[in-house]
């Protein structure tokens, strides 16, 4: 059976494949096959019916938008996804998207449009993610409060495992310009545990954790190790519900782009920059001093080509 990522690779290929005598079943039949054989409540049947009737739209809706369209709560959508055999709504949506794209590709008038615009569609999806993030940031209190706590945690530990390591490294690289002691954890197991213990022993109070899909069990283990060590956990992830969020002290949600074979991270990147800004604002004198020192060193040693 192909993995979710293999299915996405096939669905997002820039040149759609053709059809033949061995073509897959009709998209509606494929959706019904996902939902068949499961006992569903009346509310869950409404969700299933909406997805079946509006497949090409529903497969790309956020959990909030789908719940609004059907007239149910977000937890109801999550429970529906679990009831039909998925780990959560993101996993269900990933399974639906290749089917939706194949439905669009089957329309003769749409084939050339898909060939031209599927990369643009991925950008459009990221724009939607950024709009969702913009709504989240309408109330700045949470980001400012977390930024203040991270700024005052010395040392500050940044945790990101597997695919999330790149976001952790970016954040840590920038944070070192404005914070005196930033430590990174990009490996799990005993390495993570030792670093977290050392950070707490040195006076650290917070760890910032990035957790992008697919969410690794070792990330959950590292979060629990941080809490056992006495550290508080701020989490940047793509979903508000689940075991990672349940273990975190603070959770900030930034959806990821899932239209292409590999996820894209426009919203988590912007949220990271906003949190760095909040850290800088929490101690403007320290920020100014450290940035001036860095710029002076850069000038002295010709760090950059454009100076």
C-alpha positions as CSV (number, residue, x, y, z in Angstrom):
1,X,0.0,0.0,0.0
2,X,1.5,3.4,-0.9
3,X,2.3,5.8,1.9
4,X,0.5,9.1,2.3
5,X,3.6,10.9,0.9
6,X,3.7,8.6,-2.1
7,X,0.0,9.3,-2.8
8,X,0.8,13.1,-2.5
9,X,3.7,12.7,-4.9
10,X,1.5,11.1,-7.5
11,X,-1.3,13.6,-7.0
12,X,1.0,16.7,-7.1
13,X,3.1,15.7,-10.1
14,X,3.5,18.7,-12.4
15,X,2.3,16.8,-15.4
16,X,-0.8,14.7,-14.7
17,X,-0.8,11.1,-15.9
18,X,-3.2,9.7,-18.4
19,X,-5.9,7.1,-18.1
20,X,-6.3,3.6,-19.5
21,X,-8.2,0.4,-19.1
22,X,-6.6,-0.1,-15.6
23,X,-7.6,3.3,-14.3
24,X,-8.5,3.6,-10.7
25,X,-12.1,3.6,-9.5
26,X,-14.1,6.8,-9.7
27,X,-13.2,9.4,-7.1
28,X,-16.6,9.1,-5.4
29,X,-16.2,5.4,-5.1
30,X,-12.8,5.8,-3.6
31,X,-14.1,8.3,-1.0
32,X,-17.0,6.0,-0.1
33,X,-14.5,3.1,0.3
34,X,-12.7,5.2,2.9
35,X,-15.8,5.7,4.9
36,X,-17.5,2.3,4.3
37,X,-17.5,-0.4,7.0
38,X,-17.5,2.1,9.9
39,X,-20.4,2.8,12.3
40,X,-21.0,6.5,12.2
41,X,-23.2,8.7,14.3
42,X,-25.8,11.0,12.5
43,X,-23.4,13.9,12.8
44,X,-20.5,11.9,11.4
45,X,-22.7,10.8,8.5
46,X,-23.3,14.4,7.8
47,X,-19.6,15.0,7.6
48,X,-19.1,12.0,5.4
49,X,-21.9,13.2,3.1
50,X,-20.5,16.7,2.8
51,X,-17.1,15.5,2.0
52,X,-18.5,13.1,-0.7
53,X,-20.7,15.8,-2.2
54,X,-18.1,18.5,-2.2
55,X,-14.9,16.5,-2.5
56,X,-12.8,18.9,-4.6
57,X,-13.4,21.7,-2.1
58,X,-13.6,19.7,1.2
59,X,-10.3,17.9,0.7
60,X,-8.4,21.2,1.1
61,X,-10.4,22.8,3.9
62,X,-9.0,23.4,7.4
63,X,-10.7,21.6,10.2
64,X,-12.2,24.9,11.3
65,X,-13.7,25.6,7.8
66,X,-15.0,22.0,7.4
67,X,-16.7,22.1,10.8
68,X,-18.3,25.4,9.8
69,X,-19.5,24.1,6.5
70,X,-21.1,21.0,8.0
71,X,-22.4,22.8,11.2
72,X,-20.5,20.7,13.7
73,X,-17.7,21.3,16.2
74,X,-14.0,20.9,15.5
75,X,-13.8,17.9,18.0
76,X,-16.6,16.2,16.0
77,X,-14.5,16.4,12.9
78,X,-11.5,15.0,14.8
79,X,-13.6,12.1,16.2
80,X,-15.0,11.4,12.7
81,X,-11.5,11.1,11.3
82,X,-10.6,8.6,14.1
83,X,-13.8,6.7,13.5
84,X,-12.9,6.0,9.9
85,X,-9.5,4.8,10.8
86,X,-7.2,7.9,10.7
87,X,-4.9,9.3,13.3
88,X,-6.6,12.6,13.0
89,X,-8.0,15.1,10.6
90,X,-4.7,16.0,8.9
91,X,-4.2,12.3,8.0
92,X,-7.7,12.1,6.6
93,X,-7.2,15.3,4.6
94,X,-3.9,13.9,3.1
95,X,-5.8,10.8,2.0
96,X,-8.6,12.8,0.4
97,X,-6.4,15.3,-1.5
98,X,-5.0,12.9,-4.1
99,X,-8.6,11.7,-4.8
100,X,-9.9,15.2,-5.1
101,X,-7.0,16.1,-7.5
102,X,-7.7,13.0,-9.6
103,X,-11.4,14.1,-9.8
104,X,-10.4,17.5,-11.1
105,X,-7.9,15.9,-13.5
106,X,-10.7,13.8,-14.9
107,X,-12.5,16.8,-16.2
108,X,-11.2,17.4,-19.8
109,X,-11.5,21.2,-19.5
110,X,-9.5,21.2,-16.3
111,X,-6.4,19.1,-17.4
112,X,-4.5,22.0,-19.0
113,X,-5.4,24.3,-16.2
114,X,-4.0,21.8,-13.7
115,X,-0.8,21.5,-15.7
116,X,-0.3,25.3,-15.5
117,X,-1.6,25.9,-12.0
118,X,-1.0,23.1,-9.5
119,X,2.1,24.8,-8.2
120,X,0.2,28.1,-8.0
121,X,-2.5,26.1,-6.1
122,X,0.2,25.1,-3.5
123,X,1.0,28.8,-3.1
124,X,-2.7,29.6,-2.8
125,X,-2.9,27.1,0.0
126,X,0.0,28.7,1.8
127,X,-1.7,32.1,1.4
128,X,-4.7,30.6,3.1
129,X,-2.5,29.3,5.9
130,X,-1.0,32.7,6.3
131,X,-4.5,34.2,6.5
132,X,-5.3,31.8,9.3
133,X,-2.1,32.8,11.1
134,X,-3.0,36.4,10.6
135,X,-6.3,35.8,12.4
136,X,-4.4,34.0,15.2
137,X,-2.1,37.0,15.7
138,X,-5.0,39.5,15.9
139,X,-4.6,39.0,19.6
140,X,-0.9,39.5,20.3
141,X,-1.1,38.8,24.0
142,X,-0.1,35.1,23.8
143,X,2.8,35.6,21.4
144,X,4.1,38.5,23.5
145,X,3.8,36.6,26.7
146,X,5.6,33.6,25.3
147,X,8.3,35.8,23.8
148,X,8.8,37.4,27.2
149,X,9.2,34.0,28.9
150,X,11.6,32.7,26.3
151,X,13.7,35.9,26.5
152,X,14.0,35.6,30.3
153,X,14.9,31.9,30.2
154,X,18.7,31.6,30.4
155,X,19.7,29.3,28.9
156,X,16.9,28.9,26.3
157,X,16.6,25.5,24.7
158,X,15.1,25.1,21.2
159,X,14.0,21.5,20.3
160,X,13.1,20.2,16.8
161,X,13.5,16.6,15.7
162,X,13.5,15.0,12.3
163,X,11.8,17.4,9.7
164,X,11.3,20.0,12.4
165,X,15.1,20.4,13.0
166,X,15.4,22.9,10.2
167,X,12.8,25.3,11.9
168,X,14.6,24.8,15.2
169,X,18.0,25.6,13.7
170,X,16.6,28.8,12.0
171,X,15.0,30.0,15.2
172,X,18.1,29.3,17.3
173,X,20.4,31.0,14.7
174,X,18.4,34.2,14.9
175,X,17.8,34.0,18.7
176,X,21.5,33.9,19.4
177,X,21.7,37.5,18.0
178,X,19.5,38.7,20.8
179,X,19.8,36.1,23.6
180,X,23.0,35.3,25.6
181,X,22.6,31.5,25.8
182,X,20.6,29.5,23.2
183,X,21.0,25.7,23.0
184,X,19.5,23.4,20.4
185,X,18.3,19.8,20.5
186,X,17.9,18.2,17.1
187,X,18.6,14.6,18.2
188,X,16.2,12.5,20.3
189,X,16.9,9.9,22.9
190,X,19.5,10.3,25.6
191,X,21.1,13.2,23.7
192,X,17.9,15.2,24.1
193,X,17.4,14.2,27.7
194,X,21.0,15.1,28.7
195,X,20.8,18.6,27.0
196,X,17.4,19.3,28.7
197,X,18.7,18.3,32.1
198,X,21.8,20.5,31.7
199,X,19.7,23.4,30.5
200,X,17.5,23.2,33.6
201,X,20.5,22.7,35.9
202,X,22.0,25.9,34.4
203,X,18.9,27.9,35.3
204,X,16.8,27.5,32.1
205,X,13.0,27.6,32.6
206,X,11.6,27.1,29.1
207,X,12.1,25.0,26.0
208,X,10.6,26.0,22.6
209,X,9.6,22.9,20.6
210,X,8.8,22.6,16.9
211,X,6.6,19.7,15.9
212,X,5.6,19.5,12.2
213,X,4.0,16.5,10.6
214,X,4.6,13.6,10.7
215,X,4.7,14.0,14.4
216,X,7.4,11.7,15.9
217,X,7.0,9.7,19.1
218,X,10.5,10.8,20.1
219,X,9.2,14.5,20.1
220,X,6.5,13.5,22.6
221,X,9.2,11.7,24.7
222,X,11.4,14.7,24.6
223,X,8.6,17.1,25.7
224,X,7.8,14.8,28.6
225,X,11.5,14.6,29.5
226,X,11.6,18.4,29.6
227,X,8.6,18.6,31.9
228,X,10.1,15.9,34.1
229,X,13.3,18.0,34.3
230,X,11.3,21.0,35.4
231,X,11.2,23.0,32.2
232,X,8.1,24.6,30.8
233,X,7.3,23.8,27.1
234,X,6.1,26.2,24.4
235,X,5.1,24.3,21.3
236,X,4.8,25.5,17.7
237,X,2.8,22.9,15.7
238,X,0.2,22.5,13.0
239,X,-2.7,21.2,15.0
240,X,-4.2,22.4,18.2
241,X,-5.3,19.0,19.5
242,X,-3.4,15.9,20.3
243,X,-0.9,14.4,22.7
244,X,1.8,17.0,22.0
245,X,-0.5,19.9,22.7
246,X,-1.8,18.2,25.8
247,X,1.8,18.0,27.2
248,X,2.8,21.6,26.3
249,X,2.3,24.6,28.6
250,X,1.7,26.9,25.6
251,X,0.7,26.0,22.1
252,X,0.9,28.2,19.0
253,X,-0.7,26.7,15.8
254,X,0.7,27.4,12.3
255,X,-0.7,25.2,9.5
256,X,1.6,23.6,7.0
257,X,1.2,23.4,3.3
258,X,0.4,19.9,2.1
259,X,-0.4,20.3,-1.6
260,X,3.0,19.0,-2.8
261,X,5.0,15.9,-2.1
262,X,6.8,17.6,0.8
263,X,5.2,20.0,3.3
264,X,5.9,23.7,3.1
265,X,6.3,25.9,6.1
266,X,5.4,29.5,5.3
267,X,3.1,30.0,8.3
268,X,5.5,28.3,10.8
269,X,8.3,30.5,9.5
270,X,6.3,33.7,9.9
271,X,5.2,32.7,13.4
272,X,8.8,32.0,14.3
273,X,9.8,35.4,13.2
274,X,6.9,37.0,15.1
275,X,8.0,35.1,18.3
276,X,11.6,36.3,17.7
277,X,10.3,39.8,17.5
278,X,8.4,39.3,20.8
279,X,11.6,38.1,22.4
280,X,13.5,41.2,21.1
281,X,10.7,43.5,22.4
282,X,10.9,41.9,25.9
283,X,14.3,43.2,26.5
284,X,15.0,46.1,24.1
285,X,18.2,47.2,25.8
286,X,19.8,43.7,25.6
287,X,18.6,43.3,22.0
288,X,20.1,46.6,20.9
289,X,23.4,45.9,22.6
290,X,23.8,42.4,21.2
291,X,22.8,43.5,17.7
292,X,25.2,46.4,17.7
293,X,28.0,44.0,18.9
294,X,27.2,41.5,16.2
295,X,27.2,44.2,13.5
296,X,30.5,45.6,14.7
297,X,32.0,42.1,14.5
298,X,30.6,41.6,11.1
299,X,32.2,44.8,9.8
300,X,35.5,44.0,11.4
301,X,35.7,40.5,9.8
302,X,33.9,41.1,6.5
303,X,31.3,38.5,7.1
304,X,29.0,39.5,4.3
305,X,29.4,40.1,0.6
306,X,27.1,43.1,0.4
307,X,28.8,45.3,3.0
